Amino acid sequence: MNDLISKIEVLKTVSHPVRVTILQELSKGVKCVSDMQEFLDVSQPNISQHLSALRHANLIDYFIDGRLRCYFLKSRLVAELLEVIEKDYQGDLPGPECCPVTKKGTYSGKHKK
């Protein structure tokens, strides 16, 4: 159960479009804040807030190179989540043939209003 809760916390943390974009870029390689300002349409303080949240969740980390903080992706779970997000899924799953309990009825795909 504890592992499930930690995965849910990861989903909560990454459930912001700016954070997803940051993570997608970090999956391509190390970036500093000035790099991120080029592909994000948000202020530097806002970027720093998102980076702080991602670091606090242990999803990314950084090293210092002179005056720059160089961020990188740390979580394997996030790397795999990004792969799922970036896939192009076509269509819905098929509906059930019938009710598994009564073995009657069919799913027409339509509901009464």
Rosetta silent file (secondary structure, phi, psi, omega in degrees, C-alpha in Angstrom):
SEQUENCE: MNDLISKIEVLKTVSHPVRVTILQELSKGVKCVSDMQEFLDVSQPNISQHLSALRHANLIDYFIDGRLRCYFLKSRLVAELLEVIEKDYQGDLPGPECCPVTKKGTYSGKHKK
SCORE:     score description
SCORE:     0.000 S_00000001
   1 L     0.000  -40.239 -179.106    0.000    0.000    0.000 S_00000001
   2 H   -61.871  -37.804  177.930    2.842    2.407    0.840 S_00000001
   3 H   -65.638  -38.978  177.729    4.347    1.897   -2.640 S_00000001
   4 H   -63.688  -43.281  179.471    0.975    2.694   -4.207 S_00000001
   5 H   -62.462  -41.487  179.815    0.698    5.895   -2.169 S_00000001
   6 H   -66.246  -35.425  176.844    4.167    7.009   -3.252 S_00000001
   7 H   -68.316  -37.362  176.392    3.255    6.389   -6.907 S_00000001
   8 H   -64.152  -38.973  177.327    0.069    8.413   -6.461 S_00000001
   9 H   -63.483  -38.343  176.311    2.166   11.247   -5.009 S_00000001
  10 H   -61.268  -46.009  179.684    4.395   11.115   -8.102 S_00000001
  11 H   -60.776  -40.569  177.552    1.311   11.408  -10.316 S_00000001
  12 H   -62.158  -43.761 -176.892    0.100   14.404   -8.304 S_00000001
  13 H   -65.327  -40.424 -175.854    3.485   16.089   -8.581 S_00000001
  14 H   -88.289    2.828 -174.118    3.802   15.644  -12.344 S_00000001
  15 L   -82.777   34.998  176.173    0.170   16.554  -13.089 S_00000001
  16 L  -126.013  133.836 -176.565    1.002   20.097  -14.206 S_00000001
  17 H   -55.569  -38.016  179.432    1.699   20.952  -17.862 S_00000001
  18 H   -66.076  -41.251  179.933    4.834   22.968  -17.027 S_00000001
  19 H   -66.501  -39.442  177.401    6.232   20.107  -14.953 S_00000001
  20 H   -61.958  -43.929  179.264    5.513   17.585  -17.688 S_00000001
  21 H   -62.239  -43.647  177.218    7.311   19.825  -20.185 S_00000001
  22 H   -58.619  -47.749 -178.378   10.295   20.193  -17.834 S_00000001
  23 H   -64.546  -38.775  177.600   10.450   16.417  -17.357 S_00000001
  24 H   -61.594  -42.526  179.451   10.160   15.781  -21.098 S_00000001
  25 H   -68.901  -39.277  178.705   13.102   18.093  -21.739 S_00000001
  26 H   -67.928  -25.781  177.222   15.153   16.579  -18.905 S_00000001
  27 L   -67.799  -18.831  177.697   14.520   13.124  -20.380 S_00000001
  28 L   -87.642  -16.389  179.677   16.535   14.368  -23.383 S_00000001
  29 L   149.556  177.092 -176.729   19.462   15.457  -21.195 S_00000001
  30 L   -64.343  138.748  177.861   20.774   17.867  -18.582 S_00000001
  31 E  -138.450  147.249  171.229   19.323   21.396  -18.604 S_00000001
  32 E  -104.425  171.549 -175.568   19.908   24.548  -16.582 S_00000001
  33 H   -58.822  -39.999  179.962   17.243   27.139  -15.744 S_00000001
  34 H   -63.226  -33.660  174.246   18.315   29.431  -18.599 S_00000001
  35 H   -62.905  -41.760 -176.586   17.811   26.506  -21.024 S_00000001
  36 H   -67.854  -32.406  178.446   14.333   25.990  -19.617 S_00000001
  37 H   -63.011  -24.706 -179.941   13.405   29.633  -20.094 S_00000001
  38 H   -72.879  -32.271 -177.450   13.881   29.079  -23.832 S_00000001
  39 H  -108.651   -3.488  177.163   11.205   26.377  -24.104 S_00000001
  40 L  -113.886  140.413  179.004    8.838   27.463  -21.307 S_00000001
  41 L   -99.628   52.196  178.072    6.662   30.546  -21.438 S_00000001
  42 L  -136.544  163.319 -177.262    6.864   31.199  -17.683 S_00000001
  43 L   -72.033  159.990  178.495    9.040   33.365  -15.458 S_00000001
  44 H   -60.534  -43.027  177.037   12.318   32.180  -13.960 S_00000001
  45 H   -60.560  -36.362  178.962   10.891   32.260  -10.392 S_00000001
  46 H   -67.280  -41.129  175.660    7.980   30.092  -11.580 S_00000001
  47 H   -59.004  -45.091  179.910   10.384   27.621  -13.202 S_00000001
  48 H   -60.917  -37.591  177.458   12.329   27.477   -9.947 S_00000001
  49 H   -63.703  -43.552  178.949    9.141   26.691   -8.011 S_00000001
  50 H   -65.328  -41.864  178.032    8.345   23.799  -10.333 S_00000001
  51 H   -61.867  -39.696  178.755   11.928   22.514  -10.124 S_00000001
  52 H   -62.266  -43.311  179.152   11.743   22.695   -6.330 S_00000001
  53 H   -63.757  -41.413  179.072    8.541   20.619   -6.286 S_00000001
  54 H   -67.141  -37.529  176.611   10.089   18.033   -8.608 S_00000001
  55 H   -68.077  -43.089 -179.745   13.246   17.878   -6.478 S_00000001
  56 H   -59.057  -34.184  178.534   11.224   17.604   -3.265 S_00000001
  57 L   -83.048    1.301  177.491    9.446   14.582   -4.776 S_00000001
  58 L    65.842   31.347 -179.616   12.867   13.094   -5.594 S_00000001
  59 L   -95.157  -27.365  177.390   12.075   13.008   -9.321 S_00000001
  60 E  -134.209  168.234  173.628   14.956   15.221  -10.441 S_00000001
  61 E  -148.225 -179.415 -179.955   18.261   16.409   -9.012 S_00000001
  62 E  -146.771  163.079  168.307   21.001   18.853   -9.962 S_00000001
  63 E  -131.002  160.346 -177.455   24.728   19.461   -9.844 S_00000001
  64 E  -102.977  131.086  176.924   26.521   22.782   -9.821 S_00000001
  65 E  -125.926   96.835 -174.824   28.770   23.838  -12.707 S_00000001
  66 L    66.681 -117.290  179.240   30.253   27.228  -11.862 S_00000001
  67 L   -97.225   -0.427 -175.762   27.248   29.477  -11.314 S_00000001
  68 E   -99.114  142.006  168.463   24.778   27.148  -13.035 S_00000001
  69 E   -97.672  121.619 -177.416   22.545   24.505  -11.540 S_00000001
  70 E  -105.302  113.698 -175.442   22.332   21.669  -14.037 S_00000001
  71 E   -93.494  148.821  177.800   19.158   19.592  -13.598 S_00000001
  72 E  -147.262  155.227  179.266   18.640   15.999  -14.649 S_00000001
  73 E   -73.694  135.313 -176.420   15.922   13.348  -14.468 S_00000001
  74 L  -116.307  -29.412 -171.522   16.400   10.932  -11.579 S_00000001
  75 L   -91.641  123.977  174.193   13.242    8.779  -11.413 S_00000001
  76 H   -64.273  -37.051  179.429   12.839    5.677  -13.581 S_00000001
  77 H   -58.584  -44.314  179.982    9.097    5.801  -12.910 S_00000001
  78 H   -65.567  -40.446  178.163    8.883    9.278  -14.453 S_00000001
  79 H   -58.526  -41.675  179.296   10.902    8.176  -17.476 S_00000001
  80 H   -72.639  -36.772  175.867    8.397    5.372  -18.072 S_00000001
  81 H   -60.709  -41.109  179.136    5.408    7.664  -17.440 S_00000001
  82 H   -61.920  -38.876  177.088    6.726   10.039  -20.086 S_00000001
  83 H   -60.799  -42.329  179.552    6.889    7.181  -22.585 S_00000001
  84 H   -65.811  -44.651 -179.471    3.223    6.377  -21.884 S_00000001
  85 H   -61.002  -38.030 -174.434    2.189   10.047  -22.155 S_00000001
  86 H   -82.386  -11.155  177.770    3.979   10.462  -25.467 S_00000001
  87 L   -67.908  151.881  176.485    2.419    7.374  -27.105 S_00000001
  88 L  -102.170  104.366 -178.797   -0.365    7.922  -29.619 S_00000001
  89 L   -93.199  129.318 -178.562   -3.309    5.795  -28.522 S_00000001
  90 L  -108.443  130.918  173.043   -6.000    5.205  -31.125 S_00000001
  91 L    70.916  172.385  178.508   -9.615    4.344  -30.303 S_00000001
  92 L   -97.735  164.830  171.941  -11.276    2.986  -27.197 S_00000001
  93 L   -69.748  150.824  178.943  -11.171   -0.479  -25.712 S_00000001
  94 L   -69.361  148.225  177.271  -14.058   -2.696  -26.875 S_00000001
  95 L   -72.636  166.250 -179.651  -17.116   -2.904  -24.657 S_00000001
  96 L   -71.414  153.554  177.315  -18.058   -6.134  -22.860 S_00000001
  97 L   -68.172  -43.370 -179.143  -20.037   -8.864  -24.619 S_00000001
  98 L  -161.253  177.679  176.538  -22.491   -9.193  -21.725 S_00000001
  99 L   -70.243  129.243 -178.519  -22.834   -8.840  -17.973 S_00000001
 100 L   -67.631  -18.639 -178.608  -20.402  -11.274  -16.288 S_00000001
 101 L   -88.048  -54.331 -175.218  -22.959  -12.054  -13.556 S_00000001
 102 L   -88.833  -16.841 -176.690  -26.220  -12.559  -15.436 S_00000001
 103 L    62.477   22.527  178.870  -24.641  -13.444  -18.793 S_00000001
 104 L  -123.093  171.994  176.109  -27.348  -11.258  -20.356 S_00000001
 105 L    75.374  156.658  177.378  -27.467   -7.823  -21.885 S_00000001
 106 L  -138.007  158.312  177.960  -25.035   -6.191  -24.262 S_00000001
 107 L   -95.031  116.577 -177.687  -23.186   -2.936  -24.361 S_00000001
 108 L   -92.473  -13.846 -176.740  -24.436   -0.790  -27.232 S_00000001
 109 L    88.592   -3.424 -179.564  -22.159    2.164  -26.539 S_00000001
 110 L  -118.708  148.738  178.162  -25.211    4.387  -25.998 S_00000001
 111 L  -126.279  148.717  174.597  -26.857    5.481  -22.761 S_00000001
 112 L   -70.254  144.599  179.962  -30.312    6.840  -22.039 S_00000001
 113 L   -88.913    0.000    0.000  -30.292   10.487  -21.121 S_00000001
